[in-house]
Amino acid sequence: MSDAGLQFVVGKGGVGKSTLTAALGLEAASHGQRTLVAEIGRHGGLSRLFDAEDIVPGAPRVVAPHLTLLTLEGDEALAEYLRLVIPIKRLLSLVFASRFYSIFVAGAPGLKELMTVGKIWFEAERRMADGQPVWERMFVDAGASGHSLQYLQMPSAAATAFRSGLVHREATRVQQLLADPKRTCVHVVATPEEMPVTEACSIIERLRGDLHFPLGDLFVNRCRPPVPRGAAEAIEVLGRLPAEGEAERLRAAMTEAATDALEWDAVQQAAISRLEECTGLRAERVPLLVREEFGIDDARELVSMLAARRKPGFRPKLARSQRGNP
C-alpha cells in the first residue's frame, strides 16, 4: 500500500470509488493518522456513506475519530482563494456581487477544475504551527474517469497555456505535487465486467502516458468468492443420482446454484486476467458485499482487508505479464 500523503481514487462510474475511498480513509484513521477524505462535487457517494449529505462545500466535517470529510466545488474553491488574497471584506463582497464575476466563473474554461485541484493541493500542503502536516493522509474520490482525468490534467494544461506569471507559477507547483510518486498516487477501481475493465485499461494508459501520474493500486471491486474445488464434478454426480419429488427439486436447485457459480467465476476470471494482461499490474480483489442498502458500516468491513496489506512481509505478486522481469 502506498505511503503517499495524497491519494486519488478514479474509475468508471458505479464501480465503488466512494466505498474504496471511505475504506482507505477509515483504515488510515484507525492508525491514529490525521486523515481527510474528499470528494469532487457536492452530495456524492462519500457524503451519503457518512450520512453527511447536508455538508457545505469547502467546510470540513469530522465524521469519525481522526477522520474528516470535505466536499470540493470550483466556485467555492475560487471564493476561498479570493478570501485569502483579498482580506478587505467590503471589497470582497463587491467582487462576489458583481455580474462580471458570475459570468467569468461560469464561462472561463477550466477555471473550476483548476481551482478545485488547487484546493486539494492547498490541503495537502497545509502545515500546523509546529510544521507538521495538517493531514497525514488525504484520499480524494475524484469522480467518474472522464470527469476526474479532466480535473487532474488541468494544472499541466494551465502551466503550458500560461508561460509565465501567477497562474503559471501556481499551476506548476500543483503539477509538481501531483507528479511526485513520493507524495501522490492514483488508485484505479474496476469491477470484473467488460466496460469497467476497458475503462480501467484506458485510464491507466493515460496516467502512464500524457498525464504522467504515479500509479497506486489496481482494485477490482465486488469480486465473488472462489468456487470450491470439485464443483464441476459435483454437478456430474448430482446428475447421476436417482431422485424424485422433493429430492429432485433439491437436486435441481443445487445444480443450478453450482452452475451459476461456475459461470460467474469464469466471467470474473476472464475479466481480471484481461485487466492484468492489459495493465501489467496485479489486481487487488475487493470482496462483494451483498447488502440491501450499503452504508458506512459495510465499508468498515473492507478496512481489515486493507490493513492486512500493511503487514510486514506483504508483497503483492506481479501479474503474469510482469513475471520474470527485473
ROGUMAR-120155 format. One record per residue: residue in one letter; x, y, z of N, C-alpha, C in turn. Coordinates in steps of 0.1 Angstrom, whole numbers, plus 5000, padded with zeros to 4 digits. Layout:
BEGIN
aXYZXYZXYZ
...
end
This chain:
BEGIN
m500849885000500050005000500950125000
s500550224992501350344991501350425004
d502550495007502650585018502450725014
a502050745001501950884996500850955005
g501151085008500151165016498951195008
l498951204995497851244987497551134977
q496351074979495950954971494550974964
f494550974951493350984943492750844940
v491450844939490750714936489850744923
v490150674912489450704899488950574894
g488050584884487450464878486150494871
k485550404864484250424858483250454868
g482250524864481150554874480450424878
g480150414891479450304897480250184900
v481550194900482450074904482750074918
g482450174926482650174940483850254945
k484050364938485150454941484950514955
s483750554958483450624971483650524982
t483250394980483450294990484950274993
l485750264983487150244984487850364991
t487350484987487950604993487650605008
a486350575011485950575026486750465033
a486950345027487650245034489150275036
l489750335026491150385027491250485038
g490350575039490350685049490150625063
l489250535064488950475077490150395082
e490850325072491950245076493150335081
a493350445074494450535079494050595092
a492850635094492350695106492450595118
s492250465115492350365125493750355132
h494750405124496050405129496450535136
g495450625138495550745145496150855136
q496150835123496650935114495551045111
r495951165111495051275108494751265093
t493451225090493051185077491951265072
l492051305059491051385052490551295040
v489251275039488651215027487851335020
a488051345007487451455000486851394987
e485751464983485151424970484951554962
i485051534949484851654940483351654936
g482751764939481251784937480551754950
r479351824951478651804964477751684963
h477451634976476451534978476751404969
g477951364969478351244961478251124970
g478951014966478850894973479450904987
l480550974989481250985002480251055012
s479651165008478751235017477551135021
r477051065012475950965015476450865025
l477650805022478150705031478350745045
f478850875047479050925060477851005065
d476650985059475451045063475651195065
a476251265055476651405056476151475044
e475051445039474551505026474251655027
d474151705040473951845042475251925043
i476351855041477651925042477852045032
v478452145037478652265029479952255021
p480052275008481252265001482352355007
g483552305009484652375014484652385029
a483652335036483552335051483852195056
p485052165061485352025066484451985078
r484151855078483351805089484051675095
v484151665108484751545114483651435113
v483951315107482851215106483251085114
a484451085119484850965127486151005134
p486650935144487850965151489050975141
h489751095141490851115132490451135117
l489251135114488751135100487851255097
t488251335087487451455083486951445069
l485751485066485251485052485151625047
l485551635034485451765027484951745013
t483951835009483551834995484051954988
l484351934976485052034968484252084956
e484152214954483552264942484352384938
g484452404925485252504919484852644923
d483552674924483052804928483552834942
e483352744951483752764965485252774967
a485952694959487452694960487952834955
l487352884944487753024939487453124950
a486253114956485853214966486853214978
e487253094982488153074993489553134990
y489953114977491253174973491153324973
l490053384969489953524968489853584983
r489253504992489253555006490653555012
l491553475007492953475012493753585006
v493453624993494253724987493653864988
i492353874991491654004993491154005007
p491954055016491554055030490454155034
i490154255025489254355028487854305024
k487054285035485754225033484754305024
r484854435025483954515017484254505002
l485554504999485954494985485554354980
l485754254989485454114985483954094982
s483154164990481754154988481354214975
l482054324971481754384958482154294947
v483254224948483654134938482654024936
f482253954947481253844947479953894941
a479554014943478254064939478254114925
s479454124919479454184905479054084895
r478354124885477854044874479053984866
f480054064865481254024857481853894864
y481853904877482453784884481653654881
s480353664882479453544879479753494865
i479753594856479953544842481353484840
f482353544846483653494845483853354850
v483253334862483353204869482553094861
a481453134855480653034848481253004834
g481953104828482353084814483853054812
a484753084822486153064820486452924819
p487052874807487252734805488352684815
g488052574822488952514831489152574844
l488552694846488752764859488352684871
k487152624871486652554882487552434885
e487952364874488752244876490152284882
l490652394877491952434882491852484897
m490852554901490652594914490452474924
t489652374919489452254927490652184930
v491452154920492752084922493752174930
g493652304928494452394937494052384951
k492752374954492352354968492852224974
i492852114966493451984970494952004974
w495652074965497052104967497252184980
f496352284982496452364995496252275007
e495252185007495052105019496252005021
a496751955010497851865011499151925016
e499252055014500552125018500352205031
r499152205036498952285049499752235060
r500252325068501152285080500552345092
m500752285104500352335117501552425122
a501352485133502352585138503652515140
d503652385144504952315146505552255134
g504952285122505452235109504952105105
q504252035113503651905109502451925100
p502351835090501151855081499851845088
v498951925084497551925090496951785087
w497151735075496651595071497751505069
e497851395076498951295073498551205062
r497251195059496751115048495551195042
m495551195029494451255022493951175010
f492751135010492151044999491051124992
v491151124979490251204971489451114962
d488051114963487251044954487051144942
a487751114931487851214920486751204910
g485751114913484551104904484851014892
a483951004883484050914871485250954863
s485750864855487150874849487251004840
g486251024831486351134822486451264830
h485551274840485551394849486851404857
s487351294863488451304871489751334863
l489951274852491151304844491151444839
q489951504836489851644832490351734843
y490051704856490551774867492051764869
l492551634868493951604871494851664860
q494351684848495251734837495251884837
m494351954845494252094843495452174848
p496152134859497352214862498452214852
s498652094845499652084835499252174823
a497952164819497452244808497552394811
a497252434823497352574827498852624827
a499752534832501152574832501752584818
t501152504809501552514795500952644788
a499652664791499052774784499552914789
f499852924802500353044807501853024809
r502653084801504153064801504853134812
s504153224819504753304830503653364838
g504053424849503053494858502553404869
l501553454876500953394888500353254884
v499553254874498853124870499853014867
h500853054859501952954855502652904868
r502952994877503752964889502952864898
e501652904900500852824909500452684903
a500152684890499852564883501052464883
t502252524881503452444881503652374895
r503452454906503552394919502652284922
v501352294917500352194919500852074911
q501252094898501651984890502851904895
q503751974901504951904907504451814919
l503451854927502951774937502251644931
l501451664921500651554915501651454908
a502751494903503651404896504651344905
d504751374917505751324926505351194933
p505951084929505450954934505750934949
k506551014955506751014970505551074977
r504851164970503751244977502351214972
t502351154960500951144953500951004946
c499750944946499450834937497950834934
v497750754923496350744918495950594918
h494950564926494450424925493350414915
v493250304908492250284898491350164902
v490050194901489050094906488250044894
a487949914893487149854883486349744890
t485349694882484649574886484949464875
p484749334878485149234868484049224857
e483949334850482949334839483649404827
e483049384815483749434803484049584803
m482949664805483149804803484049874814
p483849834827484749884837486249844835
v486449724830487849684827488449764815
t487549784805488049854793488449994797
e487550054806487850194810489050204819
a489250104828490350104837491650094829
c491650014818492850004809493150134803
s492150204799492250334792492850434802
i492250434814492750534824494250514827
i494650384829496050364833496950394821
e496550374809497350414797497550564797
r496450644801496650784801497450834813
l497250764824498050804836499550784833
r499850674826501250644823501750734811
g500850774803501150844791501250994793
d500351064787500451214786500251274800
l499551214810499351274823500551264832
h501351154830502551134839502251134854
f501151054858500851054872501350914878
p501750924891502250794897501050704900
l501150584896500150484898500150424912
g498950414918498850344931498450194928
d497350154934496950014933495850004923
l495649884918494549854909493549764916
f492449824920491449744928490349694918
v489949564920488849514914487749484924
n486749564924485749564934484649464931
r483949414942482749324941483149194935
c484249134939484749004935483948894943
r483448804936482848684943483848594948
p483548514959484548424964484848314954
p485948254955486348144946485348024948
v485047954936484147844937484947724943
p484347654952485047544959485547434948
r486647384951487147274942486147164941
g486047104930485146984928483747024925
a483447154922482147194919481647134906
a482447134896482047074883481846924884
e482646854892482446714894481146684902
a480946774911479746764919478446774911
i478446854901477346864892477046734884
e478146674880478046554873477546444882
v477946434894477546334904476046364907
l475646484908474246514911473346464900
g473846484887473046434876472846284875
r473746214882473646064881472746014893
l472546094903471746044914470246024911
p469745914915468245894913467545984923
a466546054918465846144927464446174921
e463446204930462146234926461546324937
g460446394934459746474943460646584949
e460646594962461446694969462946684966
a463446554966464846534963465246584949
e464346564939464546614926464646764926
r463746834933463746974933465047024940
l465446954951466746994957467946974948
r467946864941469046844932469046954921
a467946984916467847084905468347224910
a468047254923468447384929469947384931
m470447274936471947264938472747274925
t472147204915472847204902472847344896
e471747414897471647544892472547644899
a472647634912473447724920474947694917
a475347574916476747534912477147584898
t476147564889476447604875476547764874
d475647834881475747974881477048024887
a477547964898478748004905479947974895
l479947864888481047844879481047944867
e479847974862479848074851480248204856
w479848254868480248384873481748384875
d482248274880483748264883484548274869
a483948214859484648214846484748354841
v483548424842483448564837484448654845
q484448634858485348714867486748694864
q487148564863488548534860488948594847
a488148584837488448634823488648784824
a487748854831487949004832489149044839
i489448974850490649014858491948974850
s491948864844493148824835493348934825
r492248974818492349074808492949204813
l492449244825492849364831494349364835
e494749244840496149234844497149224832
e496649164822497449154809497549294803
c496449364803496449494797497349594804
t497349594817498049694825499349644831
g499549514832500849464838500849484853
l499649504858499549524873498849414879
r499049384892498349284899497049344904
a495949284902494649334906494449294921
e494149394929493749364943492249344943
r491849214947490449184947489749234960
v488649304958487849354969486549274969
p486249204980485149114980483749184978
l482849114972481449154970480749144984
l480149254988479349255000477949274996
v477149174998475749184994474949245005
r474349365002473549435012472349495005
e471249505012470149575006470449725005
e471049775015471449925014472849935020
f473749975012475149985015475450105024
g476150095035476450205044477850205049
i478150305057479550315062479950195070
d479050135077479450015085479849895076
d479349895064479749795054481149825048
a481349955046482649995041483749965052
r483349965065484349935075484749785074
e483949705068484349565066485549545057
l485749645049486949645039488149685046
v488049755058489249815064490249705068
s489749585073490649485077491449425066
m490749425054491449375042492649475038
l492349605039493349705036494449705046
a494049675059495049675070496049565068
a495549445063496349335061497449355051
r497249455041498249485031499349565037
r499149625049500149695055501149615064
k500749485066501549405075502949375069
p503949375078505349345073505349215065
g506049215055506249085047505249075036
f504149165036503249165025503849215012
r503849125002504449164989503449124978
p502949224971502049194960502749114949
k502049024944502548944933502449024920
l503348994911503249064898502248984889
a501649064880500848994870501748914861
r501048814854501748724846502648794836
s502248904830503048974820504249034826
q504349054840505549114846506449004852
r506048884853506848784859508048764851
g509148744858510448724851511148854848
n510448964849511149094846511849134859
p512949214858513649264870512749354878
end
